[in-house]
Amino acid sequence: MAASGIGRRAALRAGAGVFAGGALAAPMVHAQGTGGRLALGFWDHWVGAAANDAIRAVVNDWAQKNRVEVVLDFITSVGNKNLITIAAEAQARQGHDILSFPTWEIHNHHRQLEPVDDVMGRLGQKYGAVNEASEYLAKIGGKWMAVPQTVGSQFKGSAARIDLMKQHAGIDVQAMYPAENRLGPGADQWNWETFLTAAQKCKDAGFPFALPAGTFTDATDWIGAMFRSYGADLVDAKGNITIRNNDKVRQVMDYAKRLFQHIPNEMFAADDATNNRALISGRSALIFNPPSAWAVAKRDAPDVARNVWHFPSPMGPAGHPVPHLPYFYGIWSFSRNKPTAKVLLEHLSQTEQVQKLVEASSGYDIPPFASMTEEIRVWRDVEPPRGTVYNYPVRPHHKATPNVAFAPAPAEIAVQMYNQGIQAKMIARMVQNNEPIDRVLGWATQEVEGFKRG
């Protein structure tokens, strides 16, 4: 499974540069005893230095107490450097003991990862079940092949302008999803039809919803949740293609055609920064995004930030999935210190440490255990406005579920549909090219048949 789309030789060349050139800064804690050594490659957080500093402090404190020598690298996802590093280390069978793996990379490399059933068993006994999206991605053949990590894991629910939604769409988003353990008036009607009406009204007022529909992850994730909310799976859990004669697929495609009459046409060429810029600049009333756009607005457009409220994406006739993009900690099977690596990952997954990491990211990072969202208060307190990210995590009273686009299809098929943005392309062919629905569904079926053969 070439989830990153990076060739083997290119990965080896780039990886060799990483190792030989010293591109990864390595703060070190020197051991005072015989606890061994760990090399860690963690994701370089884009919310800010405070997030990296928090995990560095947690790791260094643990290392000192346990007399472990730690080398800690932060590896950027810009330019796919993290994917290149993973591919290079897998090929060379050497490198870090622990790496941060993006969404699909556990399936890509699970044969070279150390099972962590023991760690996940103890965490599960203490904190309850992991969200189903993380289990789908990291539990393979009945075994946990990675530990879901808090840092970098995100939801992509609604980030909406309080003032614009109230003025132009007649929806009080703060009242609908208050910063309390309850739903407010209108939450039971926050569905895709209500959403379409709001999109039309906000576009007519000059503040269209900025909903990307290209092949970047922001588009794939929200469109995937929309399809799932209609029960419109393209491939079922057994790998059967369910596109052509599927009334639910036709239903969601009909809805998409109506919705995109009110979405700017340039959103079909949007990247993952386009929707952020639209909200920060004050040109859009709603995007689907974690609080990163709001965090930038706090610095660059404080008047906008004070009017942003986060809450789940709409529900559909078949459920209420919310777009989720999780990260994972993986231990290479060729690590020389697997027992110590497991101890560290279990330590990082405790509420005390998770709270420090979530606070450092202003609530951006999401733990895999729903129970922690009730224990950790940071989402209640972040401002402005106070409570803006309270409903950013999926909470029990939302009656929503974290969703990975193209689940429940077998991962080796789902990852190809994900990387190709098949659902967005289906919408584009219908909306931009005016192709008949039968032709669009036939094209999608042929594409997925090719993924199964591959």
C-alpha positions, 0 to 999 in steps of 0.5 A: 500500500503506497499511502504516501505516493512516494517512490521507494528510491526517492524515499531512500534518497530523501531518508539518507539525507535526513540521517546523514545531514543531521536535519532533525534537531536532537535535544538529549537527556543523558541517563544517570543509570542503566535505563537504556536509550530511546530515539523518538520521531514525533510530528512537528506540531503546526499549532506552535512551538508551545505544543512541541515544548509540552511533549518535550517537557513530558518526555524529558521528565519521564526520561530523567526519572526512569534513567533513560537516554532520549533523543527526540526529533520533531519531523515536519509533515510539510513536503511529506518529510514525515512520510519520507522518513517512515518509508526510509526507516522501514526500508533500512530497518533502522532509525527511531524506536518510536515514530508518529504515524499519520492516519493510514500509515499503520496499515501501510507498515504494520508488518514491521511494527511491534504489537501493543496489545498489552499497552492498549489492554491496560489503557482500555481497562482504565479509560474505556474503549478507544474511538472506533475510527482509531480502532479501524486504523490501528487494530489489524488482524485482531491485534493493536499495531500502534497506540493512538496518540493525542498530539496531531489527532483532530476533528473537522467539525464546524467552525462558524461565525456566530454573528454571520450565522445568526444574522443571515441564516437565523441560527444561534450556534452558541445556543444550539451547542452551548459550552455545557454538557447538553444540546440546545434548541435547534441541535436536533435539526442540525442536519444537511438540509438545514445546512443547505438552507444556511449555506444558501442564505450566507452565500446570498449575503456575501459570506459563502461557506468555504467547503473545499472539494478537491483531493486534499484531506480537508475536502476528503474528510468532510465529504467522507462524513457527509457520504457516511451520514447518508449510509452511502458507502462505496465499498462495504466491509467485505470489499464489495463495491456498492456504487451503481445500484445504491439508492443511498449513493444517489441520494447523497449525490443529489444532495451534493448537487443542490449544496454546491449551487451555493458553494464558490466554484473555485473550491473545487481547486482548493487546498487545505489552507484555502478554507482557513484563509476564507474564515480568517479573512472574514469572507466565509461564515463557516468551514469544517476545520479543527481550531487551527484557523481560529488560533491564527485568527486570534493572532492576525484577526482578533475580531474574527476570532471572537466570533468563531464557535466550534461544533459538530458537522451536520447529521444525516438520515443514517447517522451523525459521523464527524470527520476525524484524522488521527495520529498514532505512535508506532514501535518498529519491530527492529527497535532495540528497546521495545519494552522501554518504548512501551512504558513511555507510550503508556505514560504519554497516554495517561490523563495527566500527560494528555491534559498538558498536551491538549492545553499546549495546543489550545484544545486542538489535540484530541485524545482517543478515549472519550472519557478524557474529554469529560475529565480535561477542562481545557476545552471549557476555558479556551477563549475568545469567546470562552467555550469556543472549542468546548464542542470541538471534541465529540462528546457523548451528548452529541450522539455523534461518532468519529469517522474516517472517510471510506470506512468501513471498506478494507483499508487497502482499498479505502486508502486508495479511494482516500488518496484519490479523493474519489467522492470529491471527484464524483461531485466535481464530474456531476457539478462542474462537468454536468455528467449524468449521474449514471455515468458518474457512478459507472466511472467511480465503479471502474476506478474502485475496481482498479484499486481492488485489482491493484 
